[in-house]
Amino acid sequence: MTLKLYFAPGSSSLAPLVALEEIDLPYAAHRLDLAAGDQRKPEYLKVNPRGRVPTLVVDGQPVTEVLAILTYLAHRYPHSELLPLADPLKLAKAYEVMSWFASTVHVAFAQIARPERYADDEAVKAALATPGEARFARTLTDIERLAQGPGPWLLGESFSAVDAYALVIWRWAERRQIDTTSYPAWSAKAARAFARPSVVRALRKEAIPVTA
């Protein structure tokens, strides 16, 4: 089986990048420069016609969207314990949180960082930023509440795909120069995650242009 991840630094693709490092199996990585428009080039659109990242290609078959990729990896490589597959209720909770990350948190951030997804008019784009900032800030408070739960990780005693996905949002908060000390419980769990070897390797891979 061959695995190839198309990713972009600073994007939500960090989550599957961390997941692949957790699995600790060989995979190829292809770094896209979103600012340069790599995601809109014909060669990438053949892989993912939506022109978004991430895309995981499994034996030539593309899988898109963070949640779908994390689901595939967790089920295909259960030894990684990326998701609590043996506990239906805990698994449902993991999907609840990650679905919310994708449908609410990411959408709020995109209003600020990617207003062109919602409007063509420059005045409308600018008008989207203020409510987007407020919505994004509210989601961080919700994540802090989640992080106040028991255990060293967001779902309890074990590192999971939820922790990897939450790091994406943490970095977005830093990009917006939000005072993350306002979220002490999440700060502690994020710091623990950033020190994890798989995360260190993923961040290193993000920083170095690689094509394979």
C-alpha positions in Angstrom: 0.0 0.0 0.0 1.2 3.5 -0.9 0.2 6.6 0.9 0.8 10.2 -0.3 -0.4 13.3 1.6 -0.8 16.6 -0.1 -0.5 19.3 2.6 0.0 23.0 3.1 1.8 24.6 6.0 -0.5 26.5 8.4 -3.6 24.7 7.1 -5.9 22.0 8.6 -3.6 19.5 6.9 -1.5 19.5 10.0 -4.0 17.1 11.6 -3.5 14.2 9.1 0.2 14.9 8.9 0.4 14.3 12.7 -1.8 11.2 12.3 0.5 9.8 9.7 3.5 10.4 12.0 1.7 8.7 14.8 1.1 5.6 12.7 4.9 5.6 11.9 4.6 4.0 8.5 6.3 5.2 5.3 4.4 7.8 3.3 5.1 10.4 0.7 4.5 14.0 1.3 3.8 16.7 -1.2 3.9 20.3 0.1 1.7 22.9 -1.6 2.1 26.6 -1.4 -1.4 28.1 -1.1 -0.2 31.7 -1.4 1.4 30.7 -4.8 -1.8 29.1 -5.9 -0.5 25.5 -6.1 -3.9 24.2 -5.1 -5.4 25.7 -8.3 -2.8 24.2 -10.7 -4.0 21.6 -13.2 -1.8 18.9 -11.8 -3.3 19.2 -8.3 -6.9 19.6 -9.6 -6.5 16.2 -11.2 -5.9 14.9 -7.7 -8.5 17.0 -5.9 -10.9 18.9 -8.2 -12.0 21.1 -5.3 -8.6 22.5 -5.0 -8.4 22.2 -1.3 -6.0 20.5 1.1 -5.5 18.0 2.5 -5.7 15.1 0.2 -4.5 11.6 1.0 -3.9 9.3 -1.9 -4.2 5.7 -1.0 -3.0 3.4 -3.8 -4.0 6.0 -6.3 -7.4 6.7 -4.7 -7.8 10.2 -3.3 -9.5 10.8 0.1 -10.3 14.4 0.9 -11.4 16.4 3.9 -9.7 16.2 7.3 -12.4 14.2 9.0 -12.5 11.6 6.3 -8.8 11.2 6.2 -8.5 10.8 10.0 -11.3 8.3 10.0 -9.6 6.2 7.3 -6.3 6.2 9.0 -7.8 5.3 12.4 -9.7 2.3 11.0 -7.0 1.2 8.6 -4.3 1.3 11.3 -6.1 0.6 14.6 -2.8 0.0 16.4 -2.3 3.8 16.3 -5.3 4.4 18.6 -6.1 7.6 16.8 -9.7 7.1 17.7 -11.4 5.1 20.5 -12.7 2.5 18.1 -13.6 0.0 20.9 -15.9 2.3 22.7 -18.9 3.5 20.7 -19.8 6.4 23.0 -16.2 7.7 23.1 -16.0 7.3 19.4 -19.2 9.3 19.0 -17.8 12.0 21.2 -14.6 12.2 19.1 -16.7 12.6 15.9 -18.9 15.2 17.6 -15.9 17.3 18.4 -14.2 16.9 15.1 -17.4 17.5 13.1 -17.8 20.8 15.1 -14.2 21.7 14.3 -14.9 21.3 10.6 -18.4 22.8 10.4 -18.2 25.7 12.9 -14.6 26.5 14.0 -13.1 26.2 10.5 -16.0 28.2 8.9 -15.6 31.0 11.4 -11.8 31.2 10.8 -12.4 31.1 7.0 -14.5 34.2 7.2 -11.4 36.0 8.4 -8.7 34.2 6.4 -10.5 33.1 3.3 -13.4 35.6 2.7 -13.2 34.9 -1.0 -15.0 31.6 -0.3 -18.1 33.6 0.6 -18.1 36.7 -1.5 -16.5 38.4 -4.5 -17.2 42.0 -3.5 -14.3 43.5 -1.5 -16.7 45.5 0.8 -18.5 42.3 1.6 -15.3 40.5 2.2 -14.2 43.2 4.7 -17.6 43.1 6.4 -17.3 39.3 7.0 -14.1 39.8 9.1 -15.7 41.3 12.2 -18.4 38.7 12.8 -15.9 36.1 11.9 -13.5 37.2 14.6 -16.3 37.1 17.2 -17.4 33.7 16.1 -13.9 32.3 16.1 -13.3 33.7 19.6 -16.4 32.1 20.9 -15.3 28.7 19.6 -12.0 29.0 21.5 -14.0 29.4 24.7 -15.8 26.2 23.9 -12.5 24.4 23.3 -11.3 25.6 26.7 -14.3 24.1 28.3 -13.6 20.8 26.6 -10.0 20.9 27.7 -11.1 21.3 31.3 -12.2 17.7 31.3 -10.2 15.0 33.1 -7.0 13.5 31.8 -4.0 14.8 30.0 -5.7 14.9 26.5 -8.9 16.3 25.1 -10.7 13.0 25.2 -9.2 11.9 28.5 -6.3 9.5 29.0 -5.1 8.9 25.4 -3.8 11.2 22.7 -6.2 11.0 19.7 -7.0 12.6 16.3 -9.0 15.2 18.2 -5.8 16.5 19.8 -4.1 16.6 16.4 -7.0 18.5 14.9 -7.2 20.9 17.8 -3.5 21.9 17.2 -4.7 23.3 13.8 -7.1 25.7 15.6 -4.5 26.6 18.3 -2.1 27.8 15.5 -4.9 29.8 13.9 -5.5 31.5 17.2 -1.8 32.4 17.4 -2.0 33.7 13.8 -4.8 36.0 14.9 -2.5 37.1 17.8 -5.1 36.0 20.3 -3.9 35.8 23.9 -3.9 32.0 24.4 -3.1 32.4 28.1 -6.8 33.1 28.5 -7.3 29.4 27.9 -5.1 27.7 30.6 -6.5 24.2 30.4 -6.2 24.1 26.6 -2.8 25.7 26.8 -1.5 22.9 29.0 -2.9 20.2 26.7 -1.7 22.0 23.6 1.8 22.3 25.1 1.8 18.6 25.9 0.8 17.8 22.3 3.4 20.1 20.7 6.1 18.2 22.7 4.9 14.9 21.3 7.5 13.3 18.9 4.9 12.8 16.1 3.9 16.5 16.3 7.6 17.6 16.3 8.2 15.5 13.2 5.1 16.8 11.5 6.0 20.4 12.1 9.5 19.8 10.9 8.1 18.3 7.7 5.8 21.4 7.3 8.9 23.6 7.5 11.0 21.9 4.9 9.8 21.9 1.3 9.4 18.2 0.2 8.0 16.7 -2.9 7.7 12.9 -3.4 
